[in-house]
Amino acid sequence: MKKSVFVAILSMSLLLTACGAKDKCLDLGGRWNEATQSCEK
């Protein structure tokens, strides 16, 4: 039981981190490349 909860929390934090990187890139005036999942200035 505890392992599945841990995995769920870990998955959610990874998703939030990925979204945060995209938002941060756009806030700094960059362009987000979906194919490479990276920020282009």
PDB file of N, CA, C and O in Angstrom:
ATOM      1  N   MET A   1       0.832  -1.209   0.000  1.00  0.00           N
ATOM      2  CA  MET A   1       0.000   0.000   0.000  1.00  0.00           C
ATOM      3  C   MET A   1       0.869   1.263   0.000  1.00  0.00           C
ATOM      4  O   MET A   1       0.666   2.172  -0.805  1.00  0.00           O
ATOM      5  N   LYS A   2       1.829   1.299   0.907  1.00  0.00           N
ATOM      6  CA  LYS A   2       2.662   2.500   1.008  1.00  0.00           C
ATOM      7  C   LYS A   2       3.484   2.723  -0.252  1.00  0.00           C
ATOM      8  O   LYS A   2       3.724   3.864  -0.647  1.00  0.00           O
ATOM      9  N   LYS A   3       3.918   1.633  -0.887  1.00  0.00           N
ATOM     10  CA  LYS A   3       4.737   1.773  -2.093  1.00  0.00           C
ATOM     11  C   LYS A   3       3.941   2.419  -3.219  1.00  0.00           C
ATOM     12  O   LYS A   3       4.468   3.267  -3.939  1.00  0.00           O
ATOM     13  N   SER A   4       2.682   2.030  -3.381  1.00  0.00           N
ATOM     14  CA  SER A   4       1.869   2.604  -4.460  1.00  0.00           C
ATOM     15  C   SER A   4       1.606   4.087  -4.220  1.00  0.00           C
ATOM     16  O   SER A   4       1.566   4.869  -5.170  1.00  0.00           O
ATOM     17  N   VAL A   5       1.428   4.475  -2.974  1.00  0.00           N
ATOM     18  CA  VAL A   5       1.226   5.888  -2.651  1.00  0.00           C
ATOM     19  C   VAL A   5       2.501   6.670  -2.963  1.00  0.00           C
ATOM     20  O   VAL A   5       2.445   7.771  -3.513  1.00  0.00           O
ATOM     21  N   PHE A   6       3.641   6.096  -2.611  1.00  0.00           N
ATOM     22  CA  PHE A   6       4.925   6.741  -2.889  1.00  0.00           C
ATOM     23  C   PHE A   6       5.125   6.929  -4.393  1.00  0.00           C
ATOM     24  O   PHE A   6       5.553   7.993  -4.839  1.00  0.00           O
ATOM     25  N   VAL A   7       4.814   5.897  -5.164  1.00  0.00           N
ATOM     26  CA  VAL A   7       4.961   5.968  -6.622  1.00  0.00           C
ATOM     27  C   VAL A   7       4.027   7.033  -7.196  1.00  0.00           C
ATOM     28  O   VAL A   7       4.417   7.771  -8.101  1.00  0.00           O
ATOM     29  N   ALA A   8       2.811   7.118  -6.684  1.00  0.00           N
ATOM     30  CA  ALA A   8       1.853   8.119  -7.163  1.00  0.00           C
ATOM     31  C   ALA A   8       2.360   9.534  -6.876  1.00  0.00           C
ATOM     32  O   ALA A   8       2.277  10.410  -7.737  1.00  0.00           O
ATOM     33  N   ILE A   9       2.873   9.754  -5.689  1.00  0.00           N
ATOM     34  CA  ILE A   9       3.390  11.078  -5.315  1.00  0.00           C
ATOM     35  C   ILE A   9       4.611  11.426  -6.171  1.00  0.00           C
ATOM     36  O   ILE A   9       4.758  12.565  -6.614  1.00  0.00           O
ATOM     37  N   LEU A  10       5.470  10.458  -6.396  1.00  0.00           N
ATOM     38  CA  LEU A  10       6.659  10.678  -7.219  1.00  0.00           C
ATOM     39  C   LEU A  10       6.265  11.043  -8.645  1.00  0.00           C
ATOM     40  O   LEU A  10       6.847  11.950  -9.240  1.00  0.00           O
ATOM     41  N   SER A  11       5.285  10.344  -9.192  1.00  0.00           N
ATOM     42  CA  SER A  11       4.817  10.627 -10.552  1.00  0.00           C
ATOM     43  C   SER A  11       4.250  12.034 -10.652  1.00  0.00           C
ATOM     44  O   SER A  11       4.534  12.752 -11.611  1.00  0.00           O
ATOM     45  N   MET A  12       3.455  12.430  -9.676  1.00  0.00           N
ATOM     46  CA  MET A  12       2.855  13.765  -9.689  1.00  0.00           C
ATOM     47  C   MET A  12       3.931  14.841  -9.601  1.00  0.00           C
ATOM     48  O   MET A  12       3.852  15.853 -10.297  1.00  0.00           O
ATOM     49  N   SER A  13       4.930  14.635  -8.755  1.00  0.00           N
ATOM     50  CA  SER A  13       5.980  15.649  -8.620  1.00  0.00           C
ATOM     51  C   SER A  13       6.796  15.767  -9.905  1.00  0.00           C
ATOM     52  O   SER A  13       7.231  16.863 -10.259  1.00  0.00           O
ATOM     53  N   LEU A  14       7.009  14.663 -10.604  1.00  0.00           N
ATOM     54  CA  LEU A  14       7.726  14.722 -11.879  1.00  0.00           C
ATOM     55  C   LEU A  14       6.918  15.491 -12.912  1.00  0.00           C
ATOM     56  O   LEU A  14       7.477  16.278 -13.676  1.00  0.00           O
ATOM     57  N   LEU A  15       5.613  15.271 -12.943  1.00  0.00           N
ATOM     58  CA  LEU A  15       4.757  15.995 -13.881  1.00  0.00           C
ATOM     59  C   LEU A  15       4.755  17.489 -13.574  1.00  0.00           C
ATOM     60  O   LEU A  15       4.826  18.314 -14.485  1.00  0.00           O
ATOM     61  N   LEU A  16       4.673  17.832 -12.299  1.00  0.00           N
ATOM     62  CA  LEU A  16       4.659  19.240 -11.909  1.00  0.00           C
ATOM     63  C   LEU A  16       5.989  19.909 -12.239  1.00  0.00           C
ATOM     64  O   LEU A  16       6.021  21.070 -12.648  1.00  0.00           O
ATOM     65  N   THR A  17       7.068  19.185 -12.064  1.00  0.00           N
ATOM     66  CA  THR A  17       8.388  19.727 -12.388  1.00  0.00           C
ATOM     67  C   THR A  17       8.496  19.997 -13.881  1.00  0.00           C
ATOM     68  O   THR A  17       9.021  21.032 -14.290  1.00  0.00           O
ATOM     69  N   ALA A  18       8.005  19.081 -14.687  1.00  0.00           N
ATOM     70  CA  ALA A  18       8.050  19.255 -16.144  1.00  0.00           C
ATOM     71  C   ALA A  18       7.235  20.473 -16.563  1.00  0.00           C
ATOM     72  O   ALA A  18       7.673  21.259 -17.403  1.00  0.00           O
ATOM     73  N   CYS A  19       6.054  20.627 -15.978  1.00  0.00           N
ATOM     74  CA  CYS A  19       5.214  21.782 -16.298  1.00  0.00           C
ATOM     75  C   CYS A  19       5.891  23.063 -15.832  1.00  0.00           C
ATOM     76  O   CYS A  19       5.821  24.087 -16.512  1.00  0.00           O
ATOM     77  N   GLY A  20       6.540  23.012 -14.684  1.00  0.00           N
ATOM     78  CA  GLY A  20       7.231  24.173 -14.151  1.00  0.00           C
ATOM     79  C   GLY A  20       8.350  24.636 -15.067  1.00  0.00           C
ATOM     80  O   GLY A  20       8.555  25.838 -15.238  1.00  0.00           O
ATOM     81  N   ALA A  21       9.069  23.699 -15.653  1.00  0.00           N
ATOM     82  CA  ALA A  21      10.166  24.044 -16.562  1.00  0.00           C
ATOM     83  C   ALA A  21       9.623  24.753 -17.793  1.00  0.00           C
ATOM     84  O   ALA A  21      10.214  25.722 -18.271  1.00  0.00           O
ATOM     85  N   LYS A  22       8.505  24.272 -18.302  1.00  0.00           N
ATOM     86  CA  LYS A  22       7.897  24.885 -19.490  1.00  0.00           C
ATOM     87  C   LYS A  22       7.429  26.303 -19.164  1.00  0.00           C
ATOM     88  O   LYS A  22       7.680  27.237 -19.926  1.00  0.00           O
ATOM     89  N   ASP A  23       6.750  26.458 -18.028  1.00  0.00           N
ATOM     90  CA  ASP A  23       6.257  27.775 -17.624  1.00  0.00           C
ATOM     91  C   ASP A  23       7.404  28.749 -17.392  1.00  0.00           C
ATOM     92  O   ASP A  23       7.328  29.913 -17.785  1.00  0.00           O
ATOM     93  N   LYS A  24       8.463  28.270 -16.755  1.00  0.00           N
ATOM     94  CA  LYS A  24       9.622  29.117 -16.473  1.00  0.00           C
ATOM     95  C   LYS A  24      10.245  29.603 -17.777  1.00  0.00           C
ATOM     96  O   LYS A  24      10.622  30.768 -17.901  1.00  0.00           O
ATOM     97  N   CYS A  25      10.349  28.704 -18.738  1.00  0.00           N
ATOM     98  CA  CYS A  25      10.910  29.046 -20.048  1.00  0.00           C
ATOM     99  C   CYS A  25      10.086  30.149 -20.702  1.00  0.00           C
ATOM    100  O   CYS A  25      10.639  31.138 -21.184  1.00  0.00           O
ATOM    101  N   LEU A  26       8.779  29.984 -20.719  1.00  0.00           N
ATOM    102  CA  LEU A  26       7.899  30.967 -21.351  1.00  0.00           C
ATOM    103  C   LEU A  26       7.928  32.299 -20.611  1.00  0.00           C
ATOM    104  O   LEU A  26       7.863  33.360 -21.232  1.00  0.00           O
ATOM    105  N   ASP A  27       8.027  32.243 -19.279  1.00  0.00           N
ATOM    106  CA  ASP A  27       8.096  33.472 -18.482  1.00  0.00           C
ATOM    107  C   ASP A  27       9.356  34.268 -18.802  1.00  0.00           C
ATOM    108  O   ASP A  27       9.349  35.498 -18.759  1.00  0.00           O
ATOM    109  N   LEU A  28      10.441  33.559 -19.123  1.00  0.00           N
ATOM    110  CA  LEU A  28      11.707  34.224 -19.429  1.00  0.00           C
ATOM    111  C   LEU A  28      11.791  34.666 -20.885  1.00  0.00           C
ATOM    112  O   LEU A  28      12.824  35.168 -21.328  1.00  0.00           O
ATOM    113  N   GLY A  29      10.706  34.480 -21.624  1.00  0.00           N
ATOM    114  CA  GLY A  29      10.668  34.934 -23.008  1.00  0.00           C
ATOM    115  C   GLY A  29      11.208  33.926 -24.007  1.00  0.00           C
ATOM    116  O   GLY A  29      11.454  34.262 -25.166  1.00  0.00           O
ATOM    117  N   GLY A  30      11.392  32.695 -23.562  1.00  0.00           N
ATOM    118  CA  GLY A  30      11.890  31.660 -24.461  1.00  0.00           C
ATOM    119  C   GLY A  30      10.753  30.964 -25.187  1.00  0.00           C
ATOM    120  O   GLY A  30       9.577  31.277 -25.000  1.00  0.00           O
ATOM    121  N   ARG A  31      11.138  30.020 -26.013  1.00  0.00           N
ATOM    122  CA  ARG A  31      10.167  29.219 -26.757  1.00  0.00           C
ATOM    123  C   ARG A  31      10.331  27.770 -26.332  1.00  0.00           C
ATOM    124  O   ARG A  31      11.451  27.259 -26.325  1.00  0.00           O
ATOM    125  N   TRP A  32       9.246  27.094 -25.977  1.00  0.00           N
ATOM    126  CA  TRP A  32       9.321  25.711 -25.527  1.00  0.00           C
ATOM    127  C   TRP A  32       9.231  24.770 -26.718  1.00  0.00           C
ATOM    128  O   TRP A  32       8.289  24.852 -27.507  1.00  0.00           O
ATOM    129  N   ASN A  33      10.193  23.887 -26.851  1.00  0.00           N
ATOM    130  CA  ASN A  33      10.215  22.903 -27.930  1.00  0.00           C
ATOM    131  C   ASN A  33       9.646  21.594 -27.392  1.00  0.00           C
ATOM    132  O   ASN A  33      10.285  20.927 -26.578  1.00  0.00           O
ATOM    133  N   GLU A  34       8.440  21.221 -27.844  1.00  0.00           N
ATOM    134  CA  GLU A  34       7.781  20.006 -27.363  1.00  0.00           C
ATOM    135  C   GLU A  34       8.545  18.748 -27.764  1.00  0.00           C
ATOM    136  O   GLU A  34       8.582  17.779 -27.006  1.00  0.00           O
ATOM    137  N   ALA A  35       9.150  18.752 -28.939  1.00  0.00           N
ATOM    138  CA  ALA A  35       9.842  17.560 -29.432  1.00  0.00           C
ATOM    139  C   ALA A  35      11.039  17.197 -28.556  1.00  0.00           C
ATOM    140  O   ALA A  35      11.246  16.028 -28.232  1.00  0.00           O
ATOM    141  N   THR A  36      11.823  18.201 -28.176  1.00  0.00           N
ATOM    142  CA  THR A  36      13.026  17.933 -27.386  1.00  0.00           C
ATOM    143  C   THR A  36      12.819  18.216 -25.900  1.00  0.00           C
ATOM    144  O   THR A  36      13.714  17.972 -25.091  1.00  0.00           O
ATOM    145  N   GLN A  37      11.638  18.732 -25.537  1.00  0.00           N
ATOM    146  CA  GLN A  37      11.333  19.083 -24.146  1.00  0.00           C
ATOM    147  C   GLN A  37      12.392  20.023 -23.578  1.00  0.00           C
ATOM    148  O   GLN A  37      12.862  19.845 -22.454  1.00  0.00           O
ATOM    149  N   SER A  38      12.760  21.026 -24.373  1.00  0.00           N
ATOM    150  CA  SER A  38      13.769  21.980 -23.924  1.00  0.00           C
ATOM    151  C   SER A  38      13.370  23.397 -24.300  1.00  0.00           C
ATOM    152  O   SER A  38      12.483  23.624 -25.123  1.00  0.00           O
ATOM    153  N   CYS A  39      14.054  24.338 -23.669  1.00  0.00           N
ATOM    154  CA  CYS A  39      13.771  25.750 -23.883  1.00  0.00           C
ATOM    155  C   CYS A  39      14.722  26.315 -24.929  1.00  0.00           C
ATOM    156  O   CYS A  39      15.926  26.061 -24.891  1.00  0.00           O
ATOM    157  N   GLU A  40      14.171  27.081 -25.858  1.00  0.00           N
ATOM    158  CA  GLU A  40      14.990  27.732 -26.878  1.00  0.00           C
ATOM    159  C   GLU A  40      14.858  29.236 -26.713  1.00  0.00           C
ATOM    160  O   GLU A  40      13.751  29.770 -26.650  1.00  0.00           O
ATOM    161  N   LYS A  41      15.975  29.901 -26.645  1.00  0.00           N
ATOM    162  CA  LYS A  41      15.963  31.361 -26.454  1.00  0.00           C
ATOM    163  C   LYS A  41      15.702  32.079 -27.747  1.00  0.00           C
ATOM    164  O   LYS A  41      15.657  33.309 -27.773  1.00  0.00           O
TER     165      LYS A  41
END
